Amino acid sequence: MEQLPLGVRLRDSARFENFVIGRNDEAFRALAARAAPRIVWLWGRTGTGKTHLLQGACADTAGRGGSATYVDFADAARPAWLDGCETLDLVCLDGLEFVAGDPDWNAAIFRLHTLMQEGAGCLCVASEPPPSAVDFRLPDLGSRLRAAAVYQLHELDDSGRSEALQRRAAMRGLDLSADAALYLVHHLPRDMHSLFAALDRLDQAALAARRRLTVPFLRQALEDQASGRP
């Protein structure tokens, strides 16, 4: 994959095959399709899978021999980073709301959008608020991007959260039963960022204790962490 030097590494876990679709079938099919819309806008609360899908689309494009890049506006520093992106097959811009009020970023994204319309590449953007609530400094940019195919991403239900935890555990070589995954879902904050972070901590605790991630171990480990015990 042609990857511009943005200092961003795609997560190994962010692949289409690891995405638990839930109620997001339409958005998933739009990005996974071989003939995806030229411009796509994903929006939804933190933890609904926007970044996963964007990075998964980049990985999928790379796997088919194409060129792609992913930019996270929460960390991006210079609008010049977008220079040359119009030549790529796929450009994914995450966290659009972070730069909507910046005139330099607005100009750079507007230029990118204009140049990509002259080529064959696809532009995918994402934000937490809906498109109507993203206040661009450059009105023409807002009107052009809002003409995209727009998909809201929805949170998973408890069954989907449990499945996502099991897939994450399997990628790390861990055996996490459905009962154990559901126990975590019922005893921790339900957003996926918190659940994945907790799984990472519990994995380390299990390694240190030479224990498996069973419900009794998870119960004790969570109690120890809550009380501050090592």
C-alpha positions as CSV (number, residue, x, y, z in Angstrom):
1,M,0.0,0.0,0.0
2,E,1.2,3.5,-0.8
3,Q,1.2,5.1,2.6
4,L,2.0,8.8,2.9
5,P,4.4,9.7,5.8
6,L,1.8,10.8,8.3
7,G,3.2,8.8,11.2
8,V,0.0,6.8,11.4
9,R,0.1,3.1,11.8
10,L,-3.0,1.1,10.9
11,R,-4.2,-1.2,13.7
12,D,-3.7,-4.8,12.9
13,S,-7.2,-5.5,14.4
14,A,-8.9,-3.0,12.1
15,R,-9.9,-5.3,9.3
16,F,-13.3,-5.9,7.6
17,E,-13.2,-9.5,8.7
18,N,-12.9,-8.5,12.4
19,F,-15.8,-5.9,12.3
20,V,-18.9,-7.0,14.1
21,I,-21.6,-5.5,11.9
22,G,-24.7,-5.3,14.2
23,R,-27.1,-2.7,12.8
24,N,-24.4,-1.2,10.6
25,D,-24.9,-3.5,7.6
26,E,-25.5,-0.7,5.1
27,A,-22.4,1.3,6.1
28,F,-20.3,-1.9,6.1
29,R,-21.5,-2.9,2.6
30,A,-20.8,0.6,1.3
31,L,-17.2,0.5,2.3
32,A,-16.6,-3.1,1.6
33,A,-18.1,-3.0,-1.8
34,R,-15.8,-3.2,-4.8
35,A,-17.7,-0.3,-6.3
36,A,-18.1,1.9,-3.2
37,P,-19.6,5.4,-3.5
38,R,-17.0,8.0,-4.5
39,I,-17.6,10.0,-1.3
40,V,-18.8,8.4,2.0
41,W,-19.4,10.1,5.3
42,L,-19.7,8.0,8.4
43,W,-20.9,9.5,11.7
44,G,-21.7,8.2,15.1
45,R,-20.7,8.2,18.8
46,T,-17.2,7.2,19.9
47,G,-16.8,3.4,19.9
48,T,-19.3,2.7,17.1
49,G,-16.6,1.6,14.7
50,K,-15.9,4.6,12.5
51,T,-12.1,4.3,12.7
52,H,-12.3,0.5,12.4
53,L,-14.1,0.8,9.1
54,L,-11.9,3.5,7.7
55,Q,-8.7,1.6,8.5
56,G,-10.3,-1.6,7.4
57,A,-11.1,0.0,4.0
58,C,-7.4,1.1,3.7
59,A,-6.2,-2.4,4.5
60,D,-8.7,-3.9,2.0
61,T,-7.6,-1.5,-0.7
62,A,-3.9,-2.4,0.0
63,G,-4.8,-6.1,-0.2
64,R,-6.1,-5.6,-3.7
65,G,-3.0,-3.8,-4.8
66,G,-4.4,-0.3,-4.5
67,S,-3.0,2.8,-2.7
68,A,-4.6,4.4,0.3
69,T,-4.0,6.6,3.3
70,Y,-5.6,7.3,6.6
71,V,-5.5,10.7,8.4
72,D,-6.7,11.2,12.0
73,F,-7.5,14.9,12.4
74,A,-7.4,14.5,16.2
75,D,-3.6,14.2,15.8
76,A,-2.8,15.7,12.4
77,A,-0.6,18.8,12.5
78,R,-0.2,20.2,9.0
79,P,-2.7,20.7,6.1
80,A,0.3,20.0,3.8
81,W,0.0,16.4,4.7
82,L,-2.9,16.1,2.2
83,D,-0.7,17.2,-0.7
84,G,-0.6,14.4,-3.3
85,C,-3.4,12.4,-1.7
86,E,-5.6,13.0,-4.7
87,T,-3.5,10.4,-6.6
88,L,-4.5,7.6,-4.3
89,D,-7.3,5.1,-4.8
90,L,-8.7,5.8,-1.3
91,V,-8.3,8.6,1.2
92,C,-9.8,8.3,4.7
93,L,-10.2,11.3,6.9
94,D,-11.1,10.7,10.5
95,G,-12.4,13.2,13.1
96,L,-13.6,15.8,10.6
97,E,-15.1,17.9,13.4
98,F,-11.6,18.7,14.8
99,V,-10.6,20.8,11.8
100,A,-14.0,22.1,10.6
101,G,-13.3,25.5,12.0
102,D,-9.7,25.8,10.7
103,P,-9.5,27.8,7.5
104,D,-6.2,26.2,6.4
105,W,-7.5,22.7,6.8
106,N,-10.8,23.7,5.1
107,A,-8.8,24.9,2.1
108,A,-6.7,21.7,2.0
109,I,-9.7,19.4,2.2
110,F,-11.6,21.5,-0.4
111,R,-8.6,21.2,-2.8
112,L,-8.3,17.5,-2.2
113,H,-12.1,17.0,-2.8
114,T,-11.9,19.0,-6.0
115,L,-8.9,17.1,-7.4
116,M,-10.3,13.7,-6.4
117,Q,-13.5,14.4,-8.4
118,E,-11.3,14.6,-11.5
119,G,-9.8,11.2,-10.8
120,A,-11.1,7.7,-9.9
121,G,-10.3,7.6,-6.2
122,C,-12.7,7.4,-3.3
123,L,-12.9,9.8,-0.3
124,C,-14.2,8.6,3.0
125,V,-14.7,10.9,6.0
126,A,-15.9,10.4,9.5
127,S,-17.1,12.5,12.4
128,E,-18.8,12.0,15.7
129,P,-21.6,14.6,15.1
130,P,-23.9,14.3,12.1
131,P,-23.0,16.2,8.9
132,S,-25.6,18.9,9.6
133,A,-23.9,19.7,13.0
134,V,-20.3,20.0,11.6
135,D,-19.8,23.8,11.1
136,F,-17.2,24.3,8.4
137,R,-15.4,27.6,8.1
138,L,-15.7,27.2,4.3
139,P,-19.4,26.9,3.4
140,D,-18.7,25.4,0.0
141,L,-16.7,22.6,1.6
142,G,-19.6,21.7,3.8
143,S,-22.1,21.7,1.0
144,R,-19.9,19.4,-1.1
145,L,-19.1,16.9,1.6
146,R,-22.8,16.8,2.7
147,A,-23.6,15.5,-0.8
148,A,-21.7,12.3,0.1
149,A,-23.4,9.0,0.9
150,V,-24.1,9.4,4.6
151,Y,-24.3,6.5,7.1
152,Q,-24.9,6.7,10.8
153,L,-23.1,4.0,12.8
154,H,-24.9,2.5,15.7
155,E,-23.6,0.9,18.9
156,L,-23.6,-2.8,19.2
157,D,-26.0,-4.6,21.6
158,D,-24.7,-6.8,24.4
159,S,-24.5,-9.8,22.1
160,G,-22.5,-7.9,19.6
161,R,-20.2,-6.4,22.2
162,S,-19.5,-9.9,23.5
163,E,-18.7,-11.2,20.0
164,A,-16.4,-8.3,19.4
165,L,-14.5,-9.1,22.7
166,Q,-14.2,-12.7,21.7
167,R,-12.8,-11.8,18.3
168,R,-10.3,-9.4,19.9
169,A,-9.3,-12.1,22.3
170,A,-8.9,-14.7,19.6
171,M,-6.6,-12.3,17.6
172,R,-4.3,-12.2,20.7
173,G,-4.3,-16.0,21.1
174,L,-6.7,-15.9,24.1
175,D,-9.5,-18.2,24.9
176,L,-12.5,-16.0,26.0
177,S,-15.7,-17.9,26.4
178,A,-19.1,-16.3,25.6
179,D,-20.0,-16.4,29.3
180,A,-16.7,-14.6,30.2
181,A,-17.2,-12.0,27.5
182,L,-20.7,-11.3,28.5
183,Y,-19.6,-11.0,32.1
184,L,-17.2,-8.2,31.1
185,V,-20.0,-6.5,29.1
186,H,-22.3,-6.5,32.1
187,H,-19.7,-5.3,34.6
188,L,-17.8,-2.6,32.6
189,P,-18.6,0.5,30.7
190,R,-20.3,-0.7,27.5
191,D,-18.4,1.4,24.9
192,M,-16.0,-0.7,22.9
193,H,-13.0,1.4,23.6
194,S,-13.4,0.8,27.3
195,L,-14.1,-2.9,26.9
196,F,-11.0,-3.4,24.6
197,A,-8.8,-1.5,27.0
198,A,-10.1,-3.6,29.9
199,L,-9.4,-6.8,28.0
200,D,-5.8,-5.7,27.4
201,R,-5.3,-5.1,31.1
202,L,-6.9,-8.4,32.1
203,D,-4.8,-10.2,29.6
204,Q,-1.7,-8.8,31.3
205,A,-3.1,-9.8,34.7
206,A,-3.9,-13.3,33.5
207,L,-0.3,-13.7,32.2
208,A,1.1,-12.6,35.5
209,A,-1.1,-14.9,37.4
210,R,-0.8,-17.7,34.9
211,R,-4.5,-18.0,34.8
212,R,-7.1,-18.3,32.1
213,L,-9.8,-15.6,31.5
214,T,-12.5,-17.5,33.2
215,V,-15.5,-15.8,34.9
216,P,-14.1,-16.4,38.5
217,F,-10.7,-15.0,37.5
218,L,-12.3,-11.9,35.8
219,R,-14.4,-11.3,38.9
220,Q,-11.4,-11.4,41.2
221,A,-9.2,-9.3,38.8
222,L,-11.9,-6.6,38.4
223,E,-12.3,-6.5,42.2
224,D,-8.6,-6.2,42.7
225,Q,-8.3,-3.4,40.1
226,A,-11.2,-1.5,41.7
227,S,-9.6,-1.7,45.1
228,G,-6.2,-0.8,43.8
229,R,-4.7,-4.2,44.8
230,P,-1.8,-5.3,42.6
